[in-house]
Amino acid sequence: MSGIYIHIPFCKQACHYCDFHFSTTLKKKGEMVQALAREIELRKSELNGQTVETIYFGGGTPSILNPEDIRFLIDAIAQHYPVSENPEITLEANPDDLSQETLVAYKSIGINRLSIGIQSFFEDDLQLMNRAHSAAESLACLPMARALFDNITIDLIYGIPGLTLEKWQKNVQIALSLDIPHISSYALTVEPKTALHQMVSSGKIAQPSDQEASDHFLYLTDTLQAAGFIHYEVSNFAREGYFSKNNSAYWLGKTYLGIGPSAHSYNGRERSWNIANNSLYLNAIASGILPSESETLTFEDRYNEAVMTGLRTIWGVSFERIETEFGAPTLSHLKAQAQKYLENGWLEIQNQQLMTTRAGKFMADGIASDLFLLHLT
């Protein structure tokens, strides 16, 4: 199994918290679509004949493209790669781009999963984050989308300055009332070189509170699990049968190609990434050159990634896998480093799988970093 991720590097406006690669200048949109198709062709041998089971349009804002552009790229993949009979094809979309007509068009071209960037159902939160859509547009688009698409996920952000626990509870309850089968939820983080970072540094808004974010997270996990959702990754919740196949493949170490400016790829041994500059990307592709760099993962890199992704998911870190792939001394290192977290209740062992507990999930990345290998021993 393999997947293809296509990065659409355009947005109507810049969200204050976003550090992904995108441009708000759309003049080269048509040229970019052609270049993406050309990169798809140039890299057709990299998957070594593996069947493509997931196609994911991310960004940026993929819904800024016309449905015909999306169809063109899906067709380019089908032309150059073996694709499964019923692949999961996800499109990230913003509420302000979703009309009845557009939703029908997406369904007709083969999109079968929508990822809708709601972030909050409150207008003041959306304005603070500089989102392009309104709360009213969110509430209008979701019933329309739900009527046409069975498989929908929405994004919600917690830990926003000024977001009380009561407001956060209302966000979660609104999502549940709309019968959304998958929810991805993230803490607001202050990334360098973003407008949010400048606003926090200048004192214009408060630094997001770790304690408030933790309270929001625990309410989210308890409420969604009580409603029948499976907390299958730290930031992802789904009803049975609605796990993201695309994201699950990442976490389980499957091969994927990343197409477009700044997109990353992984083949189990190497990781590569395209240049994060639209003009340089377009010029390179026009010359038949792949504008990418790559690195071969070291022993430590592969172990650290196995620990990081494992602790974030319900599958945990398999002691058997660690011993088989990395050796008994590495397994001993893992067990020794994990001991203090087993004692304080942030980690537990189930069926020889090391897993985070309810209390430890919010701290999963920090715990994982403490279990890393820093050098060969």
Solvent accessible surface area in square Angstrom, and as a share of the most:
residue,aa,sasa,rsa
1,M,80,0.36
2,S,0,0.00
3,G,4,0.04
4,I,1,0.00
5,Y,42,0.16
6,I,0,0.00
7,H,9,0.04
8,I,1,0.00
9,P,0,0.00
10,F,3,0.01
11,C,17,0.10
12,K,101,0.43
13,Q,68,0.30
14,A,45,0.35
15,C,24,0.14
16,H,42,0.19
17,Y,39,0.15
18,C,34,0.20
19,D,81,0.42
20,F,133,0.55
21,H,39,0.17
22,F,46,0.19
23,S,30,0.19
24,T,71,0.41
25,T,72,0.42
26,L,66,0.33
27,K,179,0.76
28,K,90,0.38
29,K,44,0.19
30,G,50,0.48
31,E,95,0.43
32,M,1,0.00
33,V,5,0.03
34,Q,107,0.48
35,A,9,0.07
36,L,1,0.00
37,A,14,0.11
38,R,95,0.35
39,E,0,0.00
40,I,0,0.00
41,E,58,0.26
42,L,53,0.26
43,R,12,0.04
44,K,103,0.44
45,S,86,0.56
46,E,70,0.31
47,L,3,0.01
48,N,126,0.65
49,G,58,0.56
50,Q,57,0.25
51,T,52,0.30
52,V,0,0.00
53,E,63,0.28
54,T,1,0.01
55,I,3,0.01
56,Y,21,0.08
57,F,0,0.00
58,G,0,0.00
59,G,9,0.08
60,G,18,0.17
61,T,9,0.05
62,P,1,0.00
63,S,8,0.05
64,I,19,0.10
65,L,5,0.03
66,N,81,0.42
67,P,24,0.15
68,E,117,0.52
69,D,32,0.17
70,I,0,0.00
71,R,109,0.40
72,F,81,0.34
73,L,0,0.00
74,I,21,0.11
75,D,77,0.40
76,A,10,0.08
77,I,0,0.00
78,A,64,0.49
79,Q,139,0.62
80,H,42,0.19
81,Y,10,0.04
82,P,67,0.42
83,V,49,0.28
84,S,30,0.20
85,E,182,0.82
86,N,119,0.61
87,P,19,0.12
88,E,11,0.05
89,I,11,0.06
90,T,0,0.00
91,L,0,0.00
92,E,49,0.22
93,A,3,0.03
94,N,24,0.12
95,P,3,0.02
96,D,38,0.20
97,D,26,0.13
98,L,10,0.05
99,S,50,0.32
100,Q,92,0.41
101,E,142,0.64
102,T,30,0.17
103,L,0,0.00
104,V,72,0.41
105,A,28,0.21
106,Y,1,0.00
107,K,101,0.43
108,S,78,0.51
109,I,17,0.08
110,G,32,0.31
111,I,3,0.02
112,N,56,0.29
113,R,3,0.01
114,L,0,0.00
115,S,9,0.06
116,I,0,0.00
117,G,8,0.08
118,I,0,0.00
119,Q,14,0.06
120,S,0,0.00
121,F,12,0.05
122,F,48,0.20
123,E,73,0.33
124,D,84,0.43
125,D,5,0.03
126,L,2,0.01
127,Q,123,0.54
128,L,41,0.20
129,M,2,0.01
130,N,47,0.24
131,R,28,0.10
132,A,37,0.28
133,H,6,0.03
134,S,31,0.20
135,A,13,0.10
136,A,71,0.55
137,E,67,0.30
138,S,0,0.00
139,L,79,0.40
140,A,60,0.47
141,C,2,0.01
142,L,1,0.00
143,P,67,0.42
144,M,58,0.26
145,A,0,0.00
146,R,59,0.21
147,A,90,0.69
148,L,43,0.21
149,F,4,0.02
150,D,88,0.45
151,N,31,0.16
152,I,0,0.00
153,T,4,0.02
154,I,0,0.00
155,D,32,0.17
156,L,0,0.00
157,I,12,0.06
158,Y,10,0.04
159,G,2,0.01
160,I,0,0.00
161,P,20,0.13
162,G,63,0.61
163,L,1,0.01
164,T,73,0.42
165,L,77,0.38
166,E,109,0.49
167,K,38,0.16
168,W,0,0.00
169,Q,58,0.26
170,K,103,0.43
171,N,0,0.00
172,V,0,0.00
173,Q,86,0.38
174,I,50,0.25
175,A,0,0.00
176,L,36,0.18
177,S,89,0.57
178,L,39,0.19
179,D,74,0.38
180,I,1,0.01
181,P,2,0.01
182,H,1,0.00
183,I,0,0.00
184,S,7,0.05
185,S,2,0.01
186,Y,92,0.35
187,A,31,0.24
188,L,12,0.06
189,T,75,0.44
190,V,35,0.20
191,E,54,0.24
192,P,89,0.56
193,K,203,0.86
194,T,13,0.08
195,A,43,0.34
196,L,1,0.01
197,H,75,0.33
198,Q,130,0.58
199,M,27,0.12
200,V,26,0.15
201,S,81,0.52
202,S,81,0.53
203,G,59,0.57
204,K,150,0.64
205,I,30,0.15
206,A,68,0.52
207,Q,114,0.51
208,P,17,0.10
209,S,43,0.28
210,D,117,0.61
211,Q,118,0.53
212,E,77,0.34
213,A,8,0.06
214,S,23,0.15
215,D,58,0.30
216,H,2,0.01
217,F,3,0.01
218,L,47,0.23
219,Y,50,0.19
220,L,1,0.01
221,T,4,0.03
222,D,59,0.30
223,T,23,0.14
224,L,0,0.00
225,Q,88,0.39
226,A,94,0.73
227,A,37,0.28
228,G,46,0.45
229,F,7,0.03
230,I,52,0.26
231,H,6,0.03
232,Y,0,0.00
233,E,4,0.02
234,V,14,0.08
235,S,10,0.06
236,N,3,0.01
237,F,1,0.00
238,A,0,0.00
239,R,72,0.26
240,E,135,0.61
241,G,69,0.66
242,Y,47,0.18
243,F,51,0.21
244,S,0,0.00
245,K,117,0.49
246,N,4,0.02
247,N,29,0.15
248,S,14,0.09
249,A,8,0.06
250,Y,67,0.25
251,W,41,0.14
252,L,87,0.43
253,G,36,0.34
254,K,82,0.35
255,T,22,0.13
256,Y,29,0.11
257,L,5,0.03
258,G,0,0.00
259,I,0,0.00
260,G,0,0.00
261,P,0,0.00
262,S,25,0.16
263,A,4,0.03
264,H,89,0.40
265,S,8,0.05
266,Y,29,0.11
267,N,48,0.25
268,G,29,0.28
269,R,149,0.54
270,E,70,0.31
271,R,44,0.16
272,S,22,0.14
273,W,74,0.26
274,N,6,0.03
275,I,62,0.31
276,A,62,0.48
277,N,60,0.31
278,N,21,0.11
279,S,49,0.32
280,L,94,0.47
281,Y,0,0.00
282,L,7,0.03
283,N,97,0.50
284,A,17,0.13
285,I,4,0.02
286,A,92,0.71
287,S,80,0.52
288,G,36,0.34
289,I,103,0.52
290,L,65,0.32
291,P,20,0.13
292,S,52,0.33
293,E,114,0.51
294,S,73,0.47
295,E,79,0.35
296,T,94,0.55
297,L,13,0.06
298,T,71,0.41
299,F,58,0.24
300,E,26,0.12
301,D,48,0.25
302,R,85,0.31
303,Y,0,0.00
304,N,24,0.12
305,E,57,0.26
306,A,6,0.04
307,V,0,0.00
308,M,53,0.24
309,T,34,0.20
310,G,8,0.08
311,L,1,0.00
312,R,53,0.19
313,T,10,0.06
314,I,60,0.31
315,W,83,0.29
316,G,10,0.09
317,V,4,0.02
318,S,26,0.17
319,F,10,0.04
320,E,132,0.59
321,R,100,0.37
322,I,0,0.00
323,E,83,0.37
324,T,108,0.63
325,E,85,0.38
326,F,12,0.05
327,G,24,0.24
328,A,54,0.42
329,P,102,0.64
330,T,10,0.06
331,L,17,0.08
332,S,66,0.43
333,H,52,0.23
334,L,0,0.00
335,K,90,0.38
336,A,71,0.55
337,Q,62,0.28
338,A,1,0.01
339,Q,86,0.38
340,K,109,0.46
341,Y,25,0.10
342,L,47,0.23
343,E,130,0.58
344,N,80,0.41
345,G,35,0.33
346,W,80,0.28
347,L,5,0.02
348,E,61,0.28
349,I,79,0.40
350,Q,87,0.39
351,N,144,0.74
352,Q,108,0.48
353,Q,49,0.22
354,L,1,0.00
355,M,34,0.15
356,T,9,0.05
357,T,25,0.14
358,R,127,0.46
359,A,56,0.43
360,G,0,0.00
361,K,38,0.16
362,F,60,0.25
363,M,79,0.35
364,A,2,0.01
365,D,65,0.34
366,G,41,0.40
367,I,2,0.01
368,A,0,0.00
369,S,59,0.38
370,D,47,0.24
371,L,0,0.00
372,F,42,0.18
373,L,10,0.05
374,L,155,0.77
375,H,119,0.53
376,L,122,0.61
377,T,145,0.84
